[in-house]
Amino acid sequence: MCGIVGAIAQRPVSAILLEGLRRLEYRGYDSAGMAVLEAPGKLNRVRTLGKVARLKEELAATPLPGTLGVAHTRWATHGEPAVRNAHPHVCRNRCVLVHNGIIENHEPLRQAQQAAGHAFTSETDTEVVVHAVYDELAAGYALADAVRRATTRLVGAYALGVIDIQDPDRLVAARQGSPLVIGVGFGEHFIASDVFALLPVTHRFIFLEEGDIA
Ligand code: GLU
């Protein structure tokens, strides 16, 4: 297990994301990370090995300003616990995402993506997802369509929070086999692995069904 939190709001989100991660700690994890969009094309990311408290210290030194972001606690399945393997993962300053679950067909996807010119920066199964979404964005698809098209090629389990680094007005969520809820606010929305993560910001929830993209 492990956890995802995401937010799109009209106020800074990093403290909301951090508190969400803290509330997901009970699920277990080995590393944590957060990425927040400061402006179109300007994404800032902090990742740490170990506890969310350590991520909090890093964020004190390196604040992540912005109103759209995703955060993650990782329970390593592919690739050792290490900063380079911690989420969020980024492709070519265009796409960033967090993932809970396991992509079973990551090997053939990785080989095809490497052959097509993608450079891998981690040993995770997750990284094939961010490159797959990037390819669809680069082909001209809007983010939700890009995620839909990319996920049709995935075998396995995933909950995803995805951002197009060029588009500050959209946060896309997808789930198949791993839990994910939407927290509905006023002029702001959230995603998380469970409702407990979001109780400080909303009590209204939409529970994603298997195969949903939002
Ligand atoms: N399989 C992914 C990884 O090893 C995600 C693990 C998780 O669900 O935290 O990075």
Boltz pocket constraint, residues with backbone or C-beta under 6 A from the ligand:
constraints:
  - pocket:
      binder: B
      contacts: [[A, 1], [A, 2], [A, 3], [A, 73], [A, 74], [A, 75], [A, 76], [A, 77], [A, 78], [A, 79], [A, 85], [A, 99], [A, 100], [A, 101], [A, 102], [A, 103], [A, 124], [A, 125], [A, 126]]
      max_distance: 6.0
